[in-house]
Amino acid sequence: MARIIKKRLGDTLVDEKIITEDELVKALEKQNITHKKLGETLVDMGYVSSEEIVRILGEQMGIPYVSLERLVITKEAILLLSKETAEKFCVMPLFKNENVLHVAMEDPLDVFAIDRIEEESGMEVFQSIARRDDVVRAIEKYYSPVFLKEDSSYLKERRSFERTDTSAVEVVNLVMKKAIIENASDIHIEPEANILRVRFRIDGLLHEILTPPKSLHSAIVSRIKIISKLDIAEKRIPQDGRVEINFEEKLIDMRVSILPTIFGEKVVIRLLDKSNVKVSLESLGFGKSNVEKLKKLINRPNGIIFVTGPTGSGKTSTLYASLNEINTLDKNIITLEDPVEYQMEIINQVQVNSQVGLDFSSGLRSILRQDPDVIMIGEIRDVQTAEIAIESAMTGHLVFSTLHTNSATGAISRLIDMGVEPFLLSASLAGVLGQRLLRKLCTHCKEEILVSGTELKEFNVNPIEDYKLYKAKGCSFCRNTGYSGRTAVIELLEIESEIRTMINKGADIFQIKDAATRKGMKTIKQEGFEKALEGITSIEEVLRVAQDDI
C-alpha cells in the first residue's frame, strides 16, 4: 500500500527552517512559469540541495533516505536484477536479507517498478529513496564488468559464512572486498559513542564508506582478530597482526593494528597488493630528467642515498624501484626492513624483530659480515644506525635508506641533529630525494580552465600571462572526487663538491638549498606546477601537498 504524504514539500521545508517563507513564495512563482517540480525549482534557485529535497521526501513518505557512497553494495544483490531494469526504473539493488531485496530508488512509490523488481528477482522488495544522480552513478559503477566478474573464492567464502556468524563475518568480508575494489590503502574501523564508522583511505584521503550497527563492533573486531591470529580475549593493550587473502587473482597482504580507545577497540588495516609492485622508476611518475639523474646516482659503486618525505609519500616504493633497477646476479643486495612489504627475487630481505634483539643497528652489523654490495635500511631512526650506515658507505658499499623530513635539504640537518659529524656526512652522502604523492585528475571529468599569472604568484610565473590548467569536477568513475590515482613529485639534491664543502663548513640548509636550486634542482612545488601544466593534477592539489618547508 502506498504511504500517504501528510504535508506539502514547501511547508515542510519552511517548518524545518531549511528555506524561508519568502523563498518559498519566489520558488512557487518561478514554478508557475517553468512548470517544473517544486523540488527541482528550489534546487535550481540555490535555496536547497538535492540531497535535502530527497531526504525530506523520504520522511514524508515514511521511506528511509540512503547515501549510496556510504553503503557496501553486494554482488549477490546486483546479480538479482538486470542492468536494463535498473536503468529503466532508476533503481539500485543494495543487499539481500533472507527473502527481501533492499533497493534504492529515485521514486520508491513507483508500483510498476516494484512489481517488475519482484517478478525479476523472485523476492520481496524493501525500498529506500536516493538522489537520481547517485543511483545513476552507482548503476554505471557496479554493473561494470570489473565489479561483476565471477570470483570463485568470493562465492566459496560467501557459502562458508552461512554456517557461521553471518552478520559480523559478512560485514568484515564485504568491507575488505570493497576496499580492494576501491583501491584503498587503509581501512579504518572506528567506534564512537553511538555509532561505528568505517572509512577508507583512497588516494591519500579518508572517505566515510558506511556505518554498521554499533552492536556489531565487538563481533567485527573479534572476527578480524581471529583471521589475523591475535588474542581475542585481550582488549586492554594494542595488538598487531597480518592476514593474506586472494581476490580476483590478486594476493593482498593486510597488516592489522588494533588500538584500545575510550569507546572500544579501533582497527586499522593496511592493504598491500603484492601483485602490483611498481618495478620501474618511470612507472612511479618521475619526470624523464629526474629519472636519468636518479639512475646515474643509484649506479654508483658506493655512497649513501636517502629518500625523504612524510608517512605515506611513497618512499618504500621508490626504494624498491631503485633496487629493482640495479638488481643483477653479480650483486649481493641485502635489505633490513620493518616490515618487509614486498618480496623481490635475488634480493636477501631481513625482517626487523626487536623482541629478539634484531633491531636496525644490530641487524646492520650482521649484514656487513655477509659481503654485501648494496644495503637497504628501511629507516634511519637513531645515531647508532646512522653512523654504521655512513661508515658502510665510506668503505665501499652503496647504501639506501629513508628519513622523515619535509624536504631533501632537511635530511642534512636531521642527521646532524642526530649526532652525525658534518665531515662524515659530507664524505659519504651521494644524494637525497625528497618526495610527495599528488592525486591525479580524473581523465573522465577534468575541466580545462585559464588562470592568470597574478593568481599563480607562488610559482614565480609571468604575471601578465594566462596559463591553461585543469580543475577537478567529479563523476561516477572517481567517486565524485575529481581525482583518481596518484603520481610522485620529487626534488633531487645531488651532492657535488660545492654542496660537500658547505656541509663540512656547517652551512645552514637555507644556504644549501639556494646553492642547489642555482645548479638546477627543482623543488617539489616547481615539479608539481609542471604536472599541473601537463594536466596531470590541479593547482589546488599541488598547494595541498607541496610545501617549501625545510
C-alpha positions as MATLAB code, in Angstrom:
seq = 'MARIIKKRLGDTLVDEKIITEDELVKALEKQNITHKKLGETLVDMGYVSSEEIVRILGEQMGIPYVSLERLVITKEAILLLSKETAEKFCVMPLFKNENVLHVAMEDPLDVFAIDRIEEESGMEVFQSIARRDDVVRAIEKYYSPVFLKEDSSYLKERRSFERTDTSAVEVVNLVMKKAIIENASDIHIEPEANILRVRFRIDGLLHEILTPPKSLHSAIVSRIKIISKLDIAEKRIPQDGRVEINFEEKLIDMRVSILPTIFGEKVVIRLLDKSNVKVSLESLGFGKSNVEKLKKLINRPNGIIFVTGPTGSGKTSTLYASLNEINTLDKNIITLEDPVEYQMEIINQVQVNSQVGLDFSSGLRSILRQDPDVIMIGEIRDVQTAEIAIESAMTGHLVFSTLHTNSATGAISRLIDMGVEPFLLSASLAGVLGQRLLRKLCTHCKEEILVSGTELKEFNVNPIEDYKLYKAKGCSFCRNTGYSGRTAVIELLEIESEIRTMINKGADIFQIKDAATRKGMKTIKQEGFEKALEGITSIEEVLRVAQDDI';
ca = [
       0.000    0.000    0.000;
       1.304    3.444   -0.874;
       2.170    5.671    2.079;
       0.191    8.898    2.481;
       2.059   12.194    2.232;
       0.772   14.267    5.139;
       2.245   17.691    4.378;
       3.283   19.562    1.263;
       7.008   19.722    0.484;
       7.251   23.514    0.657;
       5.516   23.686    4.050;
       7.837   21.002    5.461;
      10.947   22.849    4.261;
       9.725   26.062    5.873;
       8.788   24.290    9.127;
      12.271   22.770    9.356;
      13.816   26.209    8.634;
      15.595   24.928    5.544;
      14.042   27.758    3.488;
      12.122   30.899    4.402;
       8.511   31.797    3.578;
       9.787   34.449    1.182;
      11.980   31.936   -0.638;
       9.037   29.542   -0.954;
       6.848   32.259   -2.471;
       9.545   33.135   -5.029;
      10.017   29.457   -5.902;
       6.264   28.943   -6.401;
       6.142   31.983   -8.699;
       9.006   30.605  -10.780;
       7.402   27.146  -10.815;
       4.268   28.628  -12.425;
       6.499   29.792  -15.285;
       8.800   26.767  -15.718;
       6.223   24.090  -14.774;
       8.997   22.096  -13.115;
       8.552   20.220   -9.836;
       8.875   22.416   -6.757;
      11.905   20.466   -5.538;
      13.736   20.985   -8.850;
      12.879   24.687   -8.798;
      14.219   25.146   -5.254;
      17.453   23.384   -6.193;
      17.816   25.463   -9.391;
      17.406   28.659   -7.353;
      20.090   27.530   -4.889;
      17.768   27.582   -1.869;
      18.251   23.910   -1.004;
      20.418   20.954   -2.034;
      19.045   18.000   -3.958;
      20.072   15.751   -1.046;
      17.881   17.738    1.375;
      14.928   17.526   -1.020;
      15.240   13.745   -1.307;
      15.644   13.338    2.462;
      12.517   15.397    3.186;
      10.504   13.498    0.556;
      11.595   10.244    2.173;
      10.448   11.453    5.588;
       7.079   12.481    4.141;
       6.619    9.047    2.571;
       7.903    7.188    5.618;
      10.713    5.770    3.465;
      14.378    5.930    4.574;
      16.862    8.064    2.640;
      20.219    6.442    1.797;
      23.550    7.851    0.624;
      24.909    5.231   -1.773;
      28.531    6.267   -1.265;
      28.298    5.097    2.356;
      26.873    1.652    1.649;
      28.505   -1.686    0.930;
      26.667   -2.873   -2.183;
      26.865   -6.634   -2.665;
      27.473   -8.516   -5.872;
      24.819  -11.041   -4.778;
      22.129   -8.341   -4.854;
      23.214   -6.887   -8.195;
      23.030  -10.305   -9.872;
      19.317  -10.491   -8.947;
      18.398   -7.556  -11.186;
      19.363   -6.834  -14.789;
      21.099   -3.612  -15.740;
      18.242   -2.861  -18.185;
      15.675   -2.922  -15.375;
      17.921   -0.899  -13.077;
      18.369    1.808  -15.723;
      14.730    1.810  -16.841;
      13.338    2.385  -13.336;
      16.366    4.190  -11.836;
      16.802    1.583   -9.113;
      19.963    0.233   -7.473;
      19.921   -3.155   -5.669;
      21.816   -2.901   -2.369;
      21.824   -6.183   -0.456;
      19.757   -9.300    0.197;
      18.389  -10.234    3.624;
      16.670  -13.653    3.647;
      13.839  -13.263    1.098;
      13.951   -9.461    0.979;
      15.892   -7.432   -1.596;
      16.815   -3.945   -0.381;
      16.935   -1.359   -3.173;
      17.490    2.386   -3.571;
      15.089    4.206   -5.919;
      14.542    7.671   -7.275;
      10.778    7.083   -6.997;
      10.101    4.470   -4.281;
       6.313    4.715   -4.840;
       6.526    3.530   -8.459;
       4.342    0.411   -8.190;
       5.174   -0.690  -11.757;
       8.873   -0.653  -10.909;
       8.339   -2.579   -7.674;
       6.247   -5.214   -9.485;
       8.970   -5.623  -12.114;
      11.722   -5.948   -9.481;
       9.749   -8.560   -7.509;
       8.987  -10.531  -10.672;
      12.593  -10.496  -11.899;
      14.308  -11.146   -8.561;
      11.718  -13.527   -7.096;
      11.948  -11.642   -3.812;
      10.053   -9.119   -1.747;
      11.263   -5.533   -2.110;
      12.182   -3.078    0.612;
      12.681    0.313   -0.999;
      14.735    3.328    0.111;
      14.884    6.719   -1.567;
      18.088    8.146   -3.074;
      19.177   11.004   -5.318;
      18.770   10.241   -9.019;
      22.375   11.217   -9.791;
      23.640    8.865   -7.062;
      21.580    5.955   -8.409;
      22.765    6.560  -11.988;
      26.405    6.681  -10.886;
      26.004    3.512   -8.830;
      24.450    1.616  -11.766;
      27.297    2.736  -14.038;
      29.896    1.644  -11.496;
      28.536   -1.589  -10.008;
      27.182   -3.064  -13.226;
      30.632   -2.721  -14.801;
      32.415   -5.908  -15.987;
      35.185   -5.339  -13.414;
      32.795   -5.468  -10.444;
      30.607   -8.277  -11.788;
      33.490  -10.562  -12.759;
      32.837  -14.002  -11.296;
      35.246  -14.890   -8.483;
      35.175  -18.449   -7.148;
      36.997  -17.629   -3.902;
      34.445  -14.891   -3.170;
      31.484  -17.241   -3.699;
      33.142  -20.024   -1.701;
      33.729  -17.617    1.184;
      30.126  -16.421    1.000;
      28.826  -20.017    1.316;
      31.013  -20.616    4.370;
      29.509  -17.533    6.040;
      26.086  -19.160    6.064;
      27.411  -21.680    8.588;
      28.931  -19.065   10.939;
      28.119  -15.663   12.448;
      26.727  -14.251    9.231;
      26.221  -10.636   10.310;
      29.689   -9.735   11.632;
      31.619  -12.086    9.349;
      29.839  -10.827    6.248;
      30.434   -7.189    7.176;
      34.174   -7.865    7.588;
      34.324   -9.756    4.303;
      32.422   -7.146    2.327;
      34.425   -4.256    3.797;
      37.672   -5.960    2.779;
      36.394   -6.743   -0.719;
      35.097   -3.215   -1.220;
      38.419   -1.764   -0.037;
      40.276   -3.805   -2.659;
      37.835   -2.844   -5.425;
      38.119    0.857   -4.455;
      41.970    0.634   -4.425;
      42.050    1.771   -0.795;
      45.393    1.757    1.011;
      43.913    1.569    4.519;
      40.691    0.540    6.262;
      39.712    2.367    9.473;
      37.049    0.799   11.728;
      36.338    3.382   14.424;
      33.961    3.091   17.401;
      32.354    6.262   18.694;
      29.841    6.888   21.475;
      26.760    5.853   19.491;
      27.979    4.716   16.069;
      30.574    2.544   14.372;
      32.292    4.265   11.452;
      34.171    2.631    8.551;
      36.477    4.838    6.475;
      38.806    4.033    3.564;
      41.972    5.930    2.697;
      41.801    6.363   -1.077;
      44.458    8.378   -2.932;
      45.790    9.627    0.395;
      42.500   10.965    1.855;
      39.964    9.293    4.158;
      36.389    8.738    2.937;
      33.495    7.526    5.073;
      32.105    4.365    3.499;
      29.436    3.052    5.869;
      28.255    2.969    9.472;
      27.399   -0.594   10.573;
      25.292   -1.064   13.733;
      27.329   -0.275   16.866;
      26.076   -3.589   18.302;
      28.288   -5.420   15.768;
      31.508   -3.722   16.895;
      32.717   -6.422   19.280;
      31.922   -9.232   16.840;
      33.628   -7.422   13.940;
      36.816   -6.854   15.958;
      36.794  -10.484   17.151;
      36.456  -11.715   13.566;
      39.427   -9.576   12.473;
      41.477  -10.845   15.427;
      40.712  -14.460   14.532;
      41.777  -14.209   10.885;
      44.938  -12.243   11.810;
      45.851  -14.683   14.633;
      45.525  -12.230   17.516;
      44.275  -12.745   21.077;
      40.504  -12.197   21.023;
      40.353  -12.075   24.835;
      42.886   -9.228   25.129;
      41.212   -5.815   24.826;
      43.451   -3.682   27.071;
      46.629   -3.340   25.011;
      47.439   -2.685   21.319;
      47.952   -5.698   19.063;
      49.478   -6.120   15.600;
      48.846   -8.947   13.160;
      48.527   -9.777    9.490;
      46.461  -11.830    7.078;
      46.794  -12.651    3.367;
      43.783  -13.080    1.084;
      43.356  -13.911   -2.584;
      40.895  -11.771   -4.528;
      40.425  -11.895   -8.301;
      43.930  -13.297   -8.866;
      45.465  -10.718   -6.531;
      47.430  -11.622   -3.397;
      46.638   -8.949   -0.806;
      48.715   -8.657    2.357;
      46.748   -6.983    5.152;
      48.614   -5.530    8.154;
      46.262   -5.257   11.132;
      46.698   -2.796   14.000;
      44.281   -2.769   16.944;
      44.270    0.081   19.463;
      42.084    0.405   22.612;
      40.164    3.709   22.713;
      37.646    5.112   25.193;
      34.767    3.767   23.061;
      36.289    0.364   22.285;
      38.983   -1.059   20.044;
      39.843    0.784   16.850;
      41.107   -1.274   13.904;
      43.328   -0.035   11.083;
      44.189   -2.405    8.238;
      46.937   -1.538    5.725;
      46.413   -3.180    2.310;
      49.450   -4.164    0.235;
      48.850   -5.612   -3.226;
      51.778   -7.996   -3.725;
      50.825   -8.497   -7.368;
      51.144   -4.761   -8.069;
      54.762   -3.976   -7.210;
      55.960   -0.934   -9.162;
      59.013   -2.290  -10.983;
      60.463    0.819  -12.621;
      61.257    4.414  -11.713;
      59.298    5.569  -14.794;
      56.136    3.861  -13.517;
      56.243    5.974  -10.345;
      55.663    9.150  -12.352;
      59.125   10.725  -12.142;
      59.965   13.133  -14.957;
      62.437   11.998  -17.627;
      65.254   14.287  -16.456;
      64.871   13.176  -12.830;
      64.825    9.504  -13.854;
      68.129    9.963  -15.722;
      69.740   11.744  -12.755;
      68.479    9.150  -10.284;
      69.644    6.214  -12.413;
      73.102    7.758  -12.575;
      73.050    8.192   -8.802;
      71.957    4.633   -7.914;
      74.542    3.073  -10.220;
      77.394    4.492   -8.130;
      79.693    1.903   -6.515;
      79.387    3.466   -3.043;
      77.830    6.262   -1.029;
      74.568    6.713    0.847;
      71.283    7.800   -0.779;
      68.273    8.946    1.249;
      64.613    9.132    0.263;
      62.708   11.618    2.454;
      59.079   12.572    2.977;
      56.183   12.094    5.398;
      54.491    8.765    6.073;
      52.566    7.573    3.024;
      54.569    9.566    0.481;
      55.783    6.516   -1.461;
      59.343    6.304   -0.077;
      59.341    2.490    0.108;
      58.061    2.149   -3.462;
      60.906    4.371   -4.660;
      63.454    2.268   -2.781;
      62.069   -0.961   -4.289;
      62.086    0.537   -7.776;
      65.680    1.697   -7.302;
      66.792   -1.721   -6.093;
      64.998   -3.383   -8.977;
      66.901   -1.114  -11.395;
      70.292   -2.387  -10.151;
      69.255   -5.925   -9.164;
      71.562   -8.304  -11.072;
      73.135  -11.686  -10.351;
      76.592  -10.173   -9.899;
      75.467   -8.047   -6.904;
      74.747   -9.125   -3.327;
      71.839   -6.908   -2.239;
      70.558   -7.198    1.353;
      67.691   -5.242    2.906;
      66.734   -4.637    6.540;
      63.055   -3.696    6.765;
      60.244   -3.204    9.268;
      58.112   -4.665    7.837;
      59.120   -6.404    4.597;
      56.344   -5.090    2.345;
      57.085   -6.852   -0.962;
      59.223   -9.881   -1.726;
      61.789   -9.469   -4.519;
      63.759  -12.118   -6.383;
      67.547  -12.462   -5.822;
      67.481   -9.775   -3.085;
      68.012  -11.019    0.509;
      65.374   -9.376    2.701;
      65.598   -9.323    6.519;
      62.656   -8.565    8.814;
      63.456   -6.484   11.928;
      62.381   -8.208   15.154;
      63.144   -6.052   18.182;
      61.619   -8.624   20.560;
      64.583  -10.936   19.953;
      67.183   -8.151   19.712;
      67.215   -7.813   15.906;
      66.866   -4.051   15.521;
      68.234   -1.818   12.750;
      71.659   -1.221   14.310;
      72.368   -4.861   15.313;
      70.933   -6.169   12.055;
      73.124   -3.795   10.041;
      76.247   -5.019   11.837;
      75.336   -8.598   10.901;
      74.623   -7.644    7.278;
      78.131   -6.170    6.934;
      79.555   -9.652    7.661;
      77.548  -11.045    4.693;
      79.770   -9.470    1.983;
      77.100   -7.077    0.630;
      77.464   -4.793   -2.388;
      74.226   -2.890   -1.770;
      72.396   -2.396    1.538;
      68.888   -1.025    2.011;
      67.859    0.072    5.514;
      64.128    0.673    5.899;
      64.604    3.757    8.073;
      67.350    5.586    9.980;
      65.916    6.044   13.477;
      68.950    6.669   15.713;
      72.539    7.871   15.629;
      73.972    4.344   16.002;
      72.247    3.131   12.833;
      73.149    6.365   11.009;
      76.846    6.081   11.903;
      77.073    2.407   10.861;
      75.306    3.220    7.561;
      77.671    6.124    6.872;
      80.736    4.041    7.705;
      79.409    1.335    5.334;
      79.064    3.904    2.553;
      82.628    5.101    3.163;
      84.051    1.558    2.981;
      82.793    0.703   -0.493;
      79.087   -0.098   -0.076;
      76.095    1.546   -1.729;
      73.508    2.262    0.976;
      69.843    3.239    0.598;
      67.590    4.443    3.423;
      64.707    6.770    4.339;
      64.225    9.727    6.686;
      61.091   11.550    7.820;
      61.846   15.140    6.792;
      59.893   17.766    4.851;
      62.451   18.282    2.089;
      65.647   16.917    0.568;
      67.876   19.520    2.245;
      66.101   18.881    5.562;
      67.761   15.433    5.676;
      71.146   17.091    6.236;
      70.035   18.991    9.351;
      68.159   15.932   10.652;
      71.278   13.740   10.527;
      73.484   16.418   12.112;
      70.860   16.904   14.861;
      71.024   13.138   15.476;
      74.731   13.483   16.210;
      76.379   12.633   12.873;
      79.591   14.613   12.341;
      79.361   17.012    9.339;
      82.699   15.826    7.905;
      81.474   12.183    7.884;
      78.188   13.210    6.270;
      79.847   15.317    3.574;
      82.246   12.471    2.735;
      79.590    9.747    2.430;
      76.361   11.394    1.195;
      75.688   10.848   -2.519;
      72.198   12.309   -2.874;
      68.835   12.959   -1.251;
      65.437   12.568   -2.904;
      62.511   14.466   -1.358;
      59.134   13.043   -2.332;
      55.366   13.579   -2.151;
      52.374   11.930   -3.805;
      49.897   14.069   -5.776;
      46.401   12.937   -6.643;
      45.886   12.730  -10.410;
      42.887   14.399  -12.015;
      40.199   12.030  -13.243;
      40.588   11.808  -17.017;
      36.820   11.354  -17.461;
      35.712   14.635  -15.900;
      38.582   17.118  -15.508;
      37.778   20.601  -16.822;
      40.109   23.000  -18.640;
      40.469   26.486  -17.132;
      42.541   29.610  -17.806;
      44.359   31.097  -14.809;
      46.152   34.442  -14.858;
      49.753   34.648  -13.760;
      48.822   37.040  -10.944;
      46.887   34.187   -9.305;
      49.957   31.944   -9.512;
      52.491   34.242   -7.864;
      53.609   31.437   -5.513;
      55.096   29.676   -8.541;
      57.137   32.665   -9.796;
      55.439   32.765  -13.208;
      54.894   35.630  -15.656;
      52.131   37.761  -14.048;
      50.762   39.047  -17.379;
      50.402   35.627  -18.975;
      47.402   33.258  -18.804;
      48.043   29.568  -18.144;
      45.950   26.625  -19.331;
      45.316   24.368  -16.339;
      42.679   21.844  -15.263;
      40.392   21.570  -12.279;
      38.639   18.660  -10.556;
      34.922   18.200  -11.219;
      33.760   14.730  -10.104;
      31.926   11.832  -11.742;
      30.987    8.185  -11.172;
      34.452    6.969  -12.191;
      36.208    8.889   -9.386;
      33.592    8.619   -6.609;
      32.684   12.242   -7.320;
      36.068   13.461   -6.004;
      37.553   14.641   -9.303;
      40.703   12.601   -8.729;
      41.758    9.042   -9.499;
      45.165    7.558   -8.687;
      48.374    9.243   -7.562;
      51.757   10.148   -9.011;
      55.073   11.014   -7.385;
      56.555   14.507   -7.390;
      60.160   14.872   -6.248;
      63.152   17.131   -5.679;
      66.564   15.554   -6.198;
      69.539   17.002   -4.303;
      72.773   15.803   -5.882;
      75.747   16.170   -3.558;
      78.625   17.607   -5.574;
      81.816   19.387   -4.499;
      80.290   22.783   -3.587;
      77.500   21.204   -1.514;
      80.023   18.899    0.230;
      82.151   21.904    1.190;
      79.090   23.744    2.526;
      78.046   20.733    4.666;
      81.590   20.346    6.003;
      81.746   24.047    6.923;
      78.401   23.936    8.720;
      76.312   25.984    6.247;
      72.632   26.123    7.127;
      70.099   24.316    4.972;
      68.711   27.556    3.500;
      72.130   28.286    2.005;
      72.433   24.694    0.766;
      69.002   24.875   -0.839;
      69.852   28.160   -2.601;
      73.047   26.636   -3.949;
      71.236   23.514   -5.145;
      68.488   25.465   -6.935;
      71.102   27.639   -8.658;
      72.639   24.428  -10.003;
      69.306   23.259  -11.408;
      67.478   21.430   -8.604;
      63.709   21.830   -8.990;
      61.721   21.942   -5.764;
      58.700   19.747   -5.118;
      56.435   22.760   -5.700;
      58.065   23.526   -9.062;
      57.792   19.886  -10.163;
      54.150   19.892   -9.063;
      53.408   23.017  -11.111;
      54.843   21.332  -14.212;
      52.498   18.375  -13.649;
      49.607   20.848  -13.357;
      50.589   22.408  -16.687;
      50.601   18.911  -18.223;
      47.033   18.361  -16.986;
      48.054   15.543  -14.638;
      46.938   17.299  -11.451;
      45.391   20.559  -10.253;
      46.968   23.638   -8.715;
      44.879   23.071   -5.568;
      46.385   19.601   -5.180;
      49.931   20.921   -5.667;
      49.403   23.555   -2.968;
      47.890   20.927   -0.659;
      50.909   18.629   -0.611;
      53.913   20.577   -1.920;
      55.391   22.818    0.726;
      58.628   24.768    0.801;
      59.255   23.812    4.434;
      62.830   22.723    5.112;
];
